[in-house]
């Protein structure tokens, strides 16, 4: 016969094992285990897929992105051709296959420019890089205290509107908004709207690719896993760093800021900041996750804005310069 203390211990072990197994099952199904979050009650949140499970969806999204960008670019590329080169209207002579070929060539060219951007960093950029690195280090040290503070703080406005704010960090929503902007610009003959659409779309594509690469390489555990802020397991499928939502929100905000300046830039960056804060509030990301994601999205857009300068100013701007207000040297399609 088991005495009372032994029986209690066995029951406790069994309950703990069941809880661990349940959490593991939920995690495999893409659902976060129940835990107390910043909303004052236990919540059950669906986690984004990660690791190998995300690849089929990523490939599908990339195919749709390339098709959509090719279609969006058709009028722009056609309009850019000299009619004398073809002897008639360029839009009548360019076939869809030609447009797609040129769009793919543009994506390859721009992708190489983004990959080679770090090599263009000069001595004048070192103070900014030092400031960014120092800020990142300080945030990394304070990741866990900041998380606890945000979860415990009363952010009722954010809590009430999180379902409205969160979609503005989804890659599908950013691409949809960019496509709508391009279409509206085409229908109204507004070059600025077309530029925002084309640049926003392309920036979202490259930002998504880079974010996925860094997530896979870093393998950082999400906060709700309760494994600490320094839990990194490269290629494990953990996908906290960097934040894709923050990256996508800031990539579009940067394009809007570069094209329209204040007050649009303040509105765009404020909305992107709310998206980033909501990810910490949901206990899905650390502060350094959203900080890295915001920088990634911002600088990808800055590089693309430099590659495709706008008609009103063809000067190529420094991609490393943070763009908060209006920068007249911005790109265009």
Secondary structure, 3 states (H helix, E strand, C coil): CCCHHHHHHHHHHHHHHHHHHHHHHHHHCCECCCEECCCCCEECCECCCCHHHHHHHHHHHHHHHHHHHHHHHHHHHHHHCCHHHHCCCHHHHCCHHHHHHHHHHHHHHHHHHHHHHHHHCCHHHHHHHHHHHHHHHHHHHCHHHHHHHHHHCCCHHHHHCHHHHHHHHCHHHHHHHHHHHHHHHHHHCCHHHHHHHHHHHHHHHHHHHHHHHHHHHHCECCHHHCCCCCCECCCCCCCCCCCHHHHHHHHHHHHHHHHHCCCHHHHHHHHHHHHHHHHHHCCCCCHHHHHHHHHHHHHHHHHHHHHCEECCECCCCCCCCCCCCCCCCCECC
